[in-house]
Amino acid sequence: MIKYALLGGAAWVLYPIADNKIKFYHAETPKNKQLIESIPTLAKGSFFPTIWIPGGFLQALLGSGRTRMKNDLKFTESVLYQRELITLEDGGTYSVDWVMGNEMPDNNKILLIVPGLTGGSEAPYIKNPVKIAQDKGYRVGVVHGRGICGTPLTTLKPNLLGDSKDLGFAIQHIHKKYPDAPIVALGTSMGGNLVLKYAGESGNDCLLKGISVISTPFDIAICARYLKKNWPKSRIADMYLTKSILNMITRHEDFYEAWEKDFGVSMDTAIKVERSFDFDLHFTCKVLGHNDPEDYYEYSSCVSYLNKIKVPVFALSSMNDPVVTNKCIPYDEFKSNPNLILAVTRTGGHIGWFTGQFKAERWYAHPTLEFLDKAIENPLNKLSISLQNN
């Protein structure tokens, strides 16, 4: 019995190494195939996970949880920020943490990073691509919604799942500030959903030259139903997310009375819930004016906007993500819009994708940023011209 248990454990650990192929989903066009082949990390066609970080849950815990790895922190210890506050049309406040470094010309390429849910610029999973992008010559800014990561909450409307119109206003502000600079975006988790929804709503008016997203909950309703289950994996992930939301809300006790008076919220009930669905039922839907959580999730999801996106998009998802169920991955939408490319790995967890067998390093920043480099170079137009000439 012990022998079989050991063999089973070894197979569970080693199988991701053997089954390491990246699966791609996109419109079958020559330009998409050539684009993938032109991106060094994606052209290899495989992702080798760290063998001693098996399973999606552990990858997620080390990737986007509160656990910190020493080499992860050491790699990004030189990253420092200077904050800019942006006043939204209704008096709300957005913030951008710009990475401090060498002086750059106004037309220097810009990378905007949009973290997930309550994440911010100090999170290791954000500082990793910040550092790599800085080394690539980007002016890097990490954007935060209302009340997130120390951003002042100046209206009764908090960020929660995020408002794509708020993000669009912030991008327009940055575009006016640097009108000759190409702007691209990297969205993580719920930040990825937010960027894609903005791009779909904007269509041809999108101010971004390219978008990369990772661990994206494309259909939030499907993800919410998964997190609502009482399976251990779902319950643990959902309780962690709910606690993060409550930590943000409870920092703004001076708003409690107004939320109760203006929207009929019982704050005593709202701050004691353990699951995200219950929080949205008792707080979010009342404050933001939605009928019920399902209505809120459908409104906030990017999935119905993917067919309207007109800029190059690269999405990276993992089949063993314990937070964003793979059942919400919209394969057909990626196959039907020629501007979209989806890469799916068997393992990677939630914003994990650790690789390296002696020293675990984050992998996801490399394919996502390499794609954005190509988007700035505008390879799709070049490929189209080349194919027409041939």
C-alpha distance (Angstrom), angle and dihedral (degrees) to the residues before:
residue distance angle dihedral
M1 . . .
I2 3.82 . .
K3 3.80 90.5 .
Y4 3.80 92.3 53.4
A5 3.79 91.1 46.0
L6 3.81 90.4 52.6
L7 3.80 91.4 47.3
G8 3.80 90.5 49.4
G9 3.80 91.6 49.1
A10 3.80 91.5 48.5
A11 3.81 91.1 49.8
W12 3.83 91.0 49.8
V13 3.80 90.6 52.4
L14 3.80 98.0 41.1
Y15 3.79 100.4 40.4
P16 3.83 94.3 79.8
I17 3.80 88.0 56.5
A18 3.79 91.4 52.6
D19 3.81 95.2 41.0
N20 3.80 97.0 47.6
K21 3.79 103.2 134.3
I22 3.80 119.2 129.7
K23 3.80 112.5 -132.7
F24 3.79 116.4 -144.9
Y25 3.81 127.2 -154.5
H26 3.80 120.2 -170.2
A27 3.77 143.6 115.7
E28 3.79 108.1 -63.5
T29 3.79 97.3 -114.2
P30 3.82 127.8 139.9
K31 3.80 91.3 -123.6
N32 3.83 92.8 56.4
K33 3.79 92.2 49.2
Q34 3.80 91.6 47.5
L35 3.80 90.6 46.9
I36 3.82 92.3 55.1
E37 3.79 90.9 46.6
S38 3.81 90.4 51.4
I39 3.83 93.3 56.8
P40 3.83 107.4 83.2
T41 3.82 98.5 -149.0
L42 3.80 94.1 45.2
A43 3.80 94.4 42.4
K44 3.82 88.6 65.7
G45 3.79 87.2 64.8
S46 3.79 96.2 -149.0
F47 3.79 143.7 83.5
F48 3.82 119.2 -154.3
P49 3.83 110.7 -158.2
T50 3.79 123.0 -150.2
I51 3.80 104.5 -91.1
W52 3.80 94.9 -141.6
I53 3.81 92.7 53.7
P54 3.81 98.0 62.9
G55 3.77 124.8 171.5
G56 3.78 131.5 27.3
F57 3.79 95.8 -94.6
L58 3.82 94.6 60.4
Q59 3.80 91.6 42.2
A60 3.82 88.2 52.7
L61 3.80 93.6 45.8
L62 3.79 91.8 53.8
G63 3.80 93.0 35.1
S64 3.78 105.5 50.1
G65 3.81 105.5 -2.4
R66 3.79 129.6 91.9
T67 3.81 93.8 -90.6
R68 3.80 111.4 107.5
M69 3.82 128.0 -154.5
K70 3.80 116.1 -147.2
N71 3.80 96.9 -134.7
D72 3.83 88.9 46.4
L73 3.80 90.5 56.9
K74 3.79 93.9 41.8
F75 3.80 92.2 53.6
T76 3.81 91.9 57.5
E77 3.81 102.0 33.0
S78 3.83 91.9 109.3
V79 3.83 93.1 58.8
L80 3.82 110.8 110.0
Y81 3.80 129.4 171.5
Q82 3.78 141.9 -150.1
R83 3.82 114.7 -156.7
E84 3.80 126.7 -132.8
L85 3.81 120.0 -169.2
I86 3.80 119.9 -147.0
T87 3.80 120.6 -160.7
L88 3.80 111.7 -141.1
E89 3.82 124.4 -143.5
D90 3.81 94.2 -96.4
G91 3.81 94.1 45.9
G92 3.79 95.0 -94.1
T93 3.79 120.0 136.4
Y94 3.81 132.1 -124.2
S95 3.79 123.4 -177.4
V96 3.78 134.7 -152.0
D97 3.78 120.0 -161.2
W98 3.80 104.0 -153.3
V99 3.79 115.8 -157.8
M100 3.77 111.8 -116.5
G101 3.79 117.9 -129.7
N102 3.77 142.6 101.2
E103 3.79 120.8 -4.0
M104 3.81 112.1 -95.1
P105 3.81 133.2 -162.8
D106 3.81 116.2 -104.0
N107 3.81 91.2 -110.6
N108 3.83 93.1 56.0
K109 3.81 114.4 129.5
I110 3.82 114.3 -94.8
L111 3.79 130.2 -147.0
L112 3.80 117.8 -163.2
I113 3.80 115.4 -164.0
V114 3.80 117.6 -157.7
P115 3.84 111.9 -164.0
G116 3.77 125.7 -150.9
L117 3.82 126.5 -92.6
T118 3.83 104.1 -48.4
G119 3.82 97.5 -4.6
G120 3.79 122.3 124.0
S121 3.76 148.2 -175.7
E122 3.82 94.9 -75.3
A123 3.82 94.8 58.1
P124 3.83 112.2 110.1
Y125 3.82 91.2 -131.7
I126 3.83 87.7 59.6
K127 3.81 99.0 39.0
N128 3.82 90.5 53.9
P129 3.84 96.0 65.1
V130 3.82 88.4 35.6
K131 3.81 90.2 60.4
I132 3.81 94.3 44.1
A133 3.81 92.2 46.8
Q134 3.79 91.1 48.3
D135 3.80 89.1 53.7
K136 3.82 87.8 51.0
G137 3.80 90.3 58.4
Y138 3.81 100.7 -101.9
R139 3.76 126.1 145.3
V140 3.81 96.6 -129.1
G141 3.79 128.0 -154.7
V142 3.81 127.7 177.1
V143 3.81 111.4 -152.0
H144 3.81 125.5 -149.3
G145 3.77 130.0 -167.7
R146 3.80 128.7 -134.6
G147 3.80 111.6 -45.9
I148 3.81 94.6 -2.8
C149 3.81 123.4 132.8
G150 3.79 94.3 -7.4
T151 3.79 95.0 -43.7
P152 3.82 107.3 147.0
L153 3.80 116.0 -104.6
T154 3.80 100.6 -137.8
T155 3.82 99.9 165.5
L156 3.80 134.5 39.4
K157 3.82 89.1 -104.8
P158 3.85 111.8 93.0
N159 3.81 124.6 -164.2
L160 3.84 101.9 -115.0
L161 3.86 106.3 147.4
G162 3.78 88.8 -0.4
D163 3.78 135.2 -113.1
S164 3.80 116.8 -105.7
K165 3.80 90.0 -154.3
D166 3.81 89.7 59.0
L167 3.79 89.8 50.4
G168 3.80 90.9 47.9
F169 3.81 90.6 52.4
A170 3.83 90.5 51.2
I171 3.82 92.1 48.7
Q172 3.80 90.4 49.0
H173 3.81 89.5 50.8
I174 3.81 91.0 52.6
H175 3.81 91.6 45.4
K176 3.83 90.6 53.9
K177 3.79 89.4 48.7
Y178 3.83 92.4 50.2
P179 3.84 104.2 22.4
D180 3.81 95.2 167.4
A181 3.81 96.8 45.9
P182 3.82 121.1 100.4
I183 3.81 108.8 -126.3
V184 3.81 124.9 -154.3
A185 3.80 130.3 173.1
L186 3.79 139.2 -143.3
G187 3.81 115.8 -161.2
T188 3.79 124.1 -168.3
S189 3.81 123.2 -157.3
M190 3.82 108.6 -43.5
G191 3.80 88.0 5.0
G192 3.80 87.9 62.3
N193 3.79 90.6 53.6
L194 3.80 89.6 49.7
V195 3.82 94.8 51.3
L196 3.81 92.9 47.1
K197 3.81 92.2 48.8
Y198 3.82 89.7 51.0
A199 3.81 90.8 49.6
G200 3.80 93.0 48.4
E201 3.79 93.2 47.3
S202 3.82 91.0 47.6
G203 3.81 96.7 47.2
N204 3.80 109.9 170.8
D205 3.81 90.2 0.9
C206 3.81 93.9 63.5
L207 3.81 109.0 131.3
L208 3.80 93.9 -153.1
K209 3.80 121.2 95.8
G210 3.79 92.3 -156.1
I211 3.80 143.4 -8.0
S212 3.80 135.3 -146.4
V213 3.81 122.0 -173.3
I214 3.80 133.6 -178.3
S215 3.83 133.2 -163.0
T216 3.79 90.4 1.5
P217 3.84 122.8 -178.0
F218 3.80 93.3 -144.1
D219 3.81 92.4 175.5
I220 3.81 107.3 34.6
A221 3.81 93.5 -173.8
I222 3.81 91.1 61.1
C223 3.79 91.0 45.9
A224 3.82 91.7 48.5
R225 3.81 91.9 52.4
Y226 3.79 89.3 51.2
L227 3.82 93.1 48.6
K228 3.80 90.7 46.5
K229 3.82 91.6 63.7
N230 3.77 119.7 98.9
W231 3.79 94.8 -128.0
P232 3.84 107.0 130.5
K233 3.81 93.4 -116.5
S234 3.81 93.8 48.5
R235 3.79 94.4 42.4
I236 3.81 95.1 49.4
A237 3.82 93.0 47.7
D238 3.81 92.9 46.3
M239 3.80 94.6 47.5
Y240 3.82 89.6 50.8
L241 3.81 91.6 50.9
T242 3.80 91.8 46.2
K243 3.78 91.8 50.8
S244 3.81 89.8 51.9
I245 3.81 90.7 52.4
L246 3.80 92.5 47.5
N247 3.81 91.1 49.5
M248 3.79 87.8 58.3
I249 3.82 95.1 45.0
T250 3.81 96.0 46.2
R251 3.81 90.5 56.4
H252 3.79 86.8 70.6
E253 3.79 103.2 58.0
D254 3.80 89.7 146.4
F255 3.83 87.0 72.2
Y256 3.82 95.7 53.0
E257 3.80 95.7 91.0
A258 3.81 93.5 48.6
W259 3.82 93.0 47.0
E260 3.79 89.2 52.1
K261 3.81 95.9 43.4
D262 3.82 99.6 40.7
F263 3.82 100.3 35.9
G264 3.79 105.9 21.6
V265 3.81 94.2 -116.3
S266 3.78 119.3 161.6
M267 3.79 98.9 -143.0
D268 3.79 91.0 -173.0
T269 3.81 88.4 61.1
A270 3.81 96.2 39.1
I271 3.80 97.4 54.0
K272 3.81 93.1 48.6
V273 3.82 98.2 56.9
E274 3.80 120.2 110.7
R275 3.81 100.9 -161.7
S276 3.79 129.7 63.9
F277 3.82 94.9 -131.7
D278 3.81 90.1 57.1
F279 3.80 91.9 48.6
D280 3.79 91.2 51.0
L281 3.80 90.1 47.4
H282 3.81 95.2 50.6
F283 3.82 99.9 33.6
T284 3.79 120.5 6.2
C285 3.80 100.1 50.0
K286 3.81 91.7 48.2
V287 3.81 95.4 47.9
L288 3.82 96.0 42.6
G289 3.81 96.8 37.7
H290 3.79 103.4 -114.8
N291 3.80 124.8 147.4
D292 3.79 95.3 -130.8
P293 3.83 140.0 -25.5
E294 3.82 93.5 -85.1
D295 3.81 89.7 55.8
Y296 3.82 89.5 48.3
Y297 3.81 93.2 49.2
E298 3.80 93.3 48.0
Y299 3.81 91.3 49.0
S300 3.82 92.3 49.2
S301 3.83 98.1 46.2
C302 3.79 122.7 104.0
V303 3.81 96.0 -154.1
S304 3.82 95.6 95.5
Y305 3.82 91.1 50.3
L306 3.81 99.1 52.1
N307 3.80 93.3 92.3
K308 3.82 89.7 57.7
I309 3.82 97.2 55.4
K310 3.80 112.9 116.0
V311 3.83 101.1 -178.5
P312 3.83 129.2 76.2
V313 3.81 112.7 -83.8
F314 3.79 130.9 -171.5
A315 3.82 118.1 -170.1
L316 3.81 125.5 -171.1
S317 3.81 120.2 -163.0
S318 3.80 135.6 169.8
M319 3.79 125.4 -140.6
N320 3.81 91.8 -142.6
D321 3.80 98.0 49.4
P322 3.85 104.6 142.7
V323 3.81 93.5 -160.9
V324 3.82 103.6 40.9
T325 3.80 109.3 41.7
N326 3.80 114.6 -136.4
K327 3.82 87.9 -129.9
C328 3.82 88.2 80.5
I329 3.83 94.3 59.6
P330 3.86 106.5 115.7
Y331 3.81 100.7 -145.7
D332 3.82 95.0 168.5
E333 3.80 93.3 54.6
F334 3.80 90.6 53.5
K335 3.79 90.8 49.5
S336 3.80 93.6 49.9
N337 3.83 102.2 46.8
P338 3.84 110.4 66.7
N339 3.81 90.9 -154.3
L340 3.82 94.0 64.4
I341 3.79 131.0 81.2
L342 3.81 122.9 -177.6
A343 3.81 124.4 -165.8
V344 3.81 119.0 -168.0
T345 3.80 125.0 -168.9
R346 3.80 125.4 -166.7
T347 3.80 92.2 -127.1
G348 3.79 136.2 18.8
G349 3.78 104.1 111.0
H350 3.80 117.7 -145.3
I351 3.81 111.1 -28.8
G352 3.80 87.1 -26.6
W353 3.81 116.6 108.9
F354 3.78 94.5 150.2
T355 3.79 114.5 -179.5
G356 3.81 134.3 179.9
Q357 3.78 124.9 74.4
F358 3.82 100.1 -134.4
K359 3.80 100.4 30.4
A360 3.79 117.1 21.8
E361 3.80 113.6 -134.9
R362 3.79 131.6 179.3
W363 3.81 112.9 -104.2
Y364 3.81 105.8 -176.1
A365 3.81 97.1 79.3
H366 3.80 91.7 64.7
P367 3.84 101.9 59.7
T368 3.81 93.0 35.7
L369 3.80 95.1 51.5
E370 3.81 93.7 39.9
F371 3.81 87.3 56.1
L372 3.80 91.6 50.4
D373 3.80 90.0 50.0
K374 3.80 87.8 57.3
A375 3.80 91.7 46.1
I376 3.80 90.5 55.9
E377 3.80 89.8 49.2
N378 3.85 85.6 52.7
P379 3.80 95.0 -133.1
L380 3.81 93.2 169.4
N381 3.81 91.9 67.3
K382 3.79 91.4 42.9
L383 3.79 90.9 50.0
S384 3.79 91.5 48.1
I385 3.81 91.4 52.2
S386 3.80 91.2 46.1
L387 3.79 92.4 50.6
Q388 3.81 91.9 48.2
N389 3.80 90.9 51.7
N390 3.79 90.5 51.4
